[in-house]
């Protein structure tokens, strides 16, 4: 399957919060926030996180990032791929 056709969902084991201008992800382990493993997202990564809803394809996320951040489709795809890989690594998302 083409990566741009994938649809990602957020994990129930991650809580996200926007604090001031930062977006943070906190893994939940056995009903307790794992404060040793807090992840801070930059503006682009935070927007990608917001767009992951279990319904839209990566291609649609890419289109929105190109519109909103004035980057080329190639730059957007590279950034999105990197962010999704990192989110998969920490088990924050799963792809269908």
C-alpha positions in Angstrom: 0.0 0.0 0.0 1.2 3.5 -0.9 2.1 5.4 2.3 0.0 8.4 1.2 -3.1 6.1 1.1 -2.6 5.1 4.8 -5.0 6.4 7.5 -3.5 6.8 11.0 -5.3 6.8 14.3 -4.1 8.1 17.7 -3.3 5.6 20.4 -5.5 5.6 23.6 -2.2 5.4 25.5 -1.2 9.0 24.6 -2.6 12.2 26.0 -2.0 15.4 24.2 -2.2 18.9 25.7 -1.5 22.4 24.3 0.3 24.5 26.8 1.0 28.1 25.7 2.5 27.7 22.2 3.7 24.1 22.7 1.9 20.8 22.1 3.0 18.0 24.3 2.3 14.2 24.2 2.4 12.2 27.4 2.3 8.4 27.3 -0.1 6.9 29.8 1.3 3.7 31.5 -1.0 1.8 33.8 -3.3 4.9 34.2 -0.4 7.2 35.2 1.3 9.8 33.0 4.8 8.7 32.2 6.5 12.1 32.9 9.9 10.6 32.0 8.7 10.4 28.4 7.0 13.7 27.5 7.3 14.6 23.8 7.1 18.2 22.7 5.9 18.9 19.1 6.9 21.8 16.9 4.3 23.7 15.0 4.3 21.4 12.0 4.3 18.2 14.0 1.5 19.6 16.2 -0.7 20.3 13.2 0.0 16.8 11.8 -1.0 15.4 15.2 -4.2 17.5 15.1 -5.1 16.2 11.6 -4.7 12.5 12.5 -8.2 11.4 13.2 -8.5 7.8 11.9 -10.5 9.0 8.9 -8.3 11.1 6.6 -5.4 9.7 4.4 -1.9 10.9 4.7 -2.4 12.5 1.2 -5.0 14.8 2.7 -2.8 15.7 5.6 -0.1 16.6 3.1 -2.4 18.8 1.1 -3.4 20.7 4.3 0.3 21.1 5.4 1.2 22.5 1.9 -1.7 25.0 2.1 -1.1 26.1 5.7 2.7 26.2 5.9 3.8 27.4 2.4 6.0 24.4 1.7 6.4 22.4 -1.5 4.5 19.0 -1.7 7.9 17.3 -1.6 9.0 19.1 1.6 5.6 18.4 3.2 5.8 14.7 2.3 9.3 14.4 3.7 8.3 16.1 7.0 5.1 14.2 7.4 6.9 10.9 6.8 9.5 11.7 9.4 6.9 12.8 12.0 4.7 9.8 11.4 7.7 7.4 11.8 8.6 9.1 15.1 5.0 8.9 16.3 4.8 5.2 15.3 8.1 4.6 17.2 6.7 5.9 20.4 3.4 4.1 19.7 1.4 7.3 19.6 -0.3 6.3 16.3 -1.1 3.2 14.3 -1.7 3.1 10.6 -4.3 1.2 8.6 
